């Protein structure tokens, strides 16, 4: 059983594992429309009998977040565009089914936020997780203020957010950001294996357990996104943000001036 929602393909197999595949290769940059389509795919998979969702993407990278130099730049860089994006992100956190993310390549910025919206993350030694917002002169978004510390702890979250550095797969496994590692070609298969193990458990029990463990998460994330958006709205206007975007496009170290 398959269906397409914009740039998201959805299917469910006989093992009750649903697949939601983002199809914007190679980097799978997102915007509000893509996250809306992904939330629609989650809802449909729930309706047609999936017990768990494997979130995956085509191409080199899992998700590089928003493309500030590409088609989503103008919309994301406006308060209304970001508000719409975050409203759709809350829908992902409100979904009833467990989600296992197959993180090949990079999960950067909002892409890390997308990965952290899942219950589990499966990667490879070559996977890269980066909350690179401060390296762009920007405040973090996509609810990472709540989800990242809940996964890796406050200190590791501050390390990632303050420095914006890349965390490789082995370190991600060590700090709990990744739950499984596979070889680079086997990330999706390993994610599907974990999803299948979940699907073999009693579905009503799994939903009940998940509802308890994640109680209030969507509400806390929405509150955090409101604050994140306010801070982003201020920082979008700064010279440091403009410099951060230029430096990223030119692949050089940014020269921030605090203005």
matplotlib code that plots the C-alpha trace (Angstrom):
import matplotlib.pyplot as plt

x = [0.0, 1.6, 0.8, 2.6, 2.3, 4.2, 7.9, 7.2, 6.5, 4.7, 4.1, 3.3, 4.5, 3.1, 5.2, 3.2, 6.3, 5.4, 7.9, 8.0, 10.6, 11.7, 12.5, 14.5, 17.9, 20.8, 20.5, 16.7, 16.4, 13.0, 10.4, 6.9, 5.3, 7.7, 7.1, 3.4, 3.5, 5.6, 3.0, 0.2, 2.2, 2.5, -1.3, -2.1, 0.3, -1.5, -4.9, -3.9, -2.5, 1.2, 2.5, 5.7, 7.2, 10.7, 11.6, 14.2, 15.3, 16.8, 20.2, 23.5, 22.2, 19.3, 18.4, 20.4, 17.6, 16.6, 18.5, 19.2, 20.8, 18.1, 14.3, 13.3, 15.4, 12.9, 10.0, 12.1, 13.7, 10.3, 8.5, 5.3, 7.2, 9.0, 5.8, 4.2, 7.2, 7.1, 3.4, 3.9, 6.8, 4.5, 2.3, 5.2, 5.6, 1.9, 1.9, 0.8, 3.2, 6.8, 9.3, 12.8, 14.9, 17.5, 20.2, 22.6, 25.1, 24.3, 21.5, 22.2, 20.4, 16.7, 17.5, 18.9, 15.7, 13.8, 15.9, 15.4, 11.6, 11.9, 12.0, 15.2, 18.0, 20.1, 23.2, 26.7, 30.2, 30.1, 26.9, 27.2, 25.0, 25.3, 23.4, 25.2, 22.9, 25.5, 27.9, 25.3, 24.7, 21.2, 19.3, 18.4, 14.9, 12.6, 12.2, 15.8, 15.8, 13.6, 14.3, 18.2, 18.8, 16.2, 18.2, 21.8, 21.6, 22.0, 25.8, 26.2, 23.4, 25.1, 28.4, 26.6, 24.6, 27.3, 30.1, 27.9, 30.5, 29.9, 29.3, 30.3, 28.4, 30.6, 30.4, 26.6, 26.3, 28.3, 26.2, 22.9, 22.1, 22.3, 20.7, 22.3, 25.2, 25.4, 27.7, 27.1, 25.2, 23.1, 21.6, 18.1, 18.1, 19.2, 16.5, 13.9, 15.1, 14.6, 11.2, 10.3, 11.2, 8.9, 6.1, 6.3, 5.3, 1.6, 0.6, -1.8, 0.8, 3.5, 1.2, 0.3, 4.0, 5.0, 2.2, 3.4, 7.1, 6.4, 3.6, 3.7, 6.6, 4.6, 3.4, 6.8, 8.3, 5.6, 6.4, 10.1, 9.5, 7.6, 10.7, 13.1, 11.1, 11.2, 15.0, 15.5, 13.4, 15.8, 19.0, 17.8, 18.3, 21.9, 25.1, 26.4, 23.7, 24.4, 28.1, 27.3, 25.3, 28.0, 30.7, 28.8, 28.2, 31.9, 33.0, 35.2, 35.3, 32.8, 34.2, 31.6, 31.5, 28.7, 26.3]
y = [0.0, 3.2, 6.9, 10.1, 13.4, 16.0, 15.2, 12.5, 8.9, 6.6, 2.9, 0.1, -3.5, -6.8, -6.4, -3.3, -1.1, 2.1, 4.1, 7.8, 8.8, 12.4, 12.8, 16.0, 14.6, 15.1, 17.2, 17.1, 20.7, 21.3, 24.0, 24.2, 22.4, 19.4, 19.1, 19.4, 16.6, 14.5, 15.0, 14.0, 10.9, 10.0, 10.5, 8.3, 5.5, 5.5, 5.2, 2.3, 0.1, 0.8, 0.2, 2.1, 4.5, 4.4, 7.9, 8.0, 10.1, 9.7, 11.1, 11.8, 13.4, 12.7, 16.4, 19.6, 21.7, 24.9, 26.1, 29.7, 30.2, 28.3, 28.2, 28.1, 31.1, 33.9, 32.0, 30.6, 34.0, 35.6, 35.3, 33.9, 31.3, 30.0, 30.1, 27.9, 25.5, 25.2, 24.6, 21.7, 20.4, 20.3, 17.9, 15.5, 15.5, 14.9, 11.8, 8.6, 6.1, 5.5, 6.8, 5.4, 7.8, 6.3, 9.0, 8.6, 11.4, 14.7, 15.8, 19.5, 22.4, 21.9, 18.5, 17.6, 18.9, 16.6, 13.6, 14.5, 14.5, 10.7, 8.2, 6.6, 7.4, 4.9, 6.1, 5.1, 6.0, 8.4, 10.1, 13.7, 15.5, 19.2, 22.0, 24.6, 27.5, 29.5, 29.1, 30.9, 33.6, 32.2, 30.7, 27.0, 26.0, 23.1, 22.5, 21.5, 23.6, 20.7, 17.6, 17.7, 18.0, 15.3, 13.0, 13.8, 15.7, 19.4, 19.5, 17.7, 19.8, 23.0, 21.7, 21.1, 24.3, 26.7, 25.3, 24.2, 21.4, 18.2, 15.1, 11.9, 8.6, 7.0, 10.0, 10.2, 6.6, 7.3, 10.3, 8.7, 10.8, 7.7, 4.5, 2.1, 2.2, 0.2, 0.3, 3.2, 1.2, -0.6, 2.3, 2.0, -1.8, -1.4, 1.2, -1.1, -4.0, -1.9, -0.7, -4.4, -5.3, -2.6, -3.7, -7.2, -5.9, -5.4, -2.3, -1.0, -1.5, 0.3, 3.3, 3.4, 3.3, 5.9, 8.2, 8.0, 8.5, 11.4, 13.0, 16.8, 16.7, 18.3, 21.1, 21.8, 21.8, 24.2, 26.6, 26.3, 27.0, 30.2, 31.4, 30.1, 32.0, 35.2, 35.0, 34.0, 37.0, 39.3, 37.5, 37.3, 41.1, 41.1, 41.5, 38.4, 36.3, 37.7, 36.9, 33.4, 32.6, 34.1, 32.2, 28.9, 29.5, 30.3, 27.4, 29.6, 30.5, 33.3, 36.6, 37.6, 41.1, 40.9, 43.2]
z = [0.0, -1.1, -1.4, -2.3, -0.4, -2.4, -2.0, 0.6, -0.4, 2.1, 2.2, 4.7, 4.5, 5.7, 8.8, 9.8, 9.3, 7.6, 5.6, 5.1, 2.6, 1.9, -1.8, -2.2, -2.9, -2.5, 0.6, 1.3, 2.4, 4.0, 4.1, 5.6, 2.7, 3.1, 6.8, 6.2, 3.7, 6.1, 8.9, 6.4, 5.6, 9.3, 9.8, 6.7, 7.9, 11.2, 9.5, 7.2, 10.0, 10.4, 13.9, 13.6, 11.0, 9.5, 8.5, 5.7, 2.7, -0.7, -1.5, 0.1, 3.3, 5.7, 5.9, 5.7, 7.2, 5.5, 2.4, 3.2, -0.2, -2.2, -2.8, 0.8, 1.9, 1.6, 3.2, 6.1, 6.7, 7.2, 10.5, 8.9, 6.9, 10.0, 12.0, 9.4, 9.4, 13.2, 13.3, 11.0, 13.1, 16.1, 14.1, 13.8, 17.6, 18.0, 15.8, 17.6, 16.1, 17.1, 14.6, 13.7, 11.7, 9.3, 9.3, 6.4, 5.8, 7.5, 9.8, 10.0, 11.7, 11.4, 9.9, 13.3, 14.8, 12.4, 13.5, 17.1, 16.6, 16.1, 18.9, 17.6, 15.3, 13.3, 11.7, 10.5, 11.6, 8.7, 9.8, 10.9, 13.4, 13.7, 15.5, 13.4, 14.2, 16.2, 13.2, 11.1, 13.7, 14.5, 17.4, 17.2, 16.1, 15.4, 19.1, 19.7, 22.9, 24.3, 22.3, 22.2, 25.9, 26.5, 24.3, 25.1, 28.4, 29.1, 28.9, 25.6, 24.2, 25.2, 23.7, 20.4, 20.3, 21.5, 19.2, 16.2, 15.7, 13.8, 15.9, 14.1, 14.3, 16.9, 19.3, 18.6, 19.7, 22.8, 23.9, 23.0, 19.9, 17.8, 19.1, 16.6, 14.1, 10.9, 7.9, 5.6, 3.0, 5.7, 7.6, 6.2, 6.7, 10.3, 10.9, 9.4, 11.6, 14.7, 13.5, 12.8, 16.4, 17.7, 15.3, 16.8, 20.2, 21.1, 19.3, 21.9, 24.6, 22.6, 22.0, 25.7, 26.7, 24.2, 25.3, 28.9, 28.0, 25.7, 27.7, 27.2, 24.7, 21.8, 24.1, 25.5, 22.1, 20.8, 23.7, 22.9, 19.2, 20.1, 22.0, 19.3, 16.7, 18.6, 19.0, 15.4, 14.3, 16.0, 14.8, 11.1, 11.0, 12.3, 10.3, 12.0, 10.4, 7.0, 7.5, 8.7, 5.6, 3.3, 5.1, 4.8, 1.1, 0.6, 2.7, 5.0, 8.7, 9.6, 10.9, 13.5, 14.9, 17.5, 15.6]

ax = plt.figure().add_subplot(projection="3d")
ax.plot(x, y, z, "-o")
ax.set_aspect("equal")
plt.show()
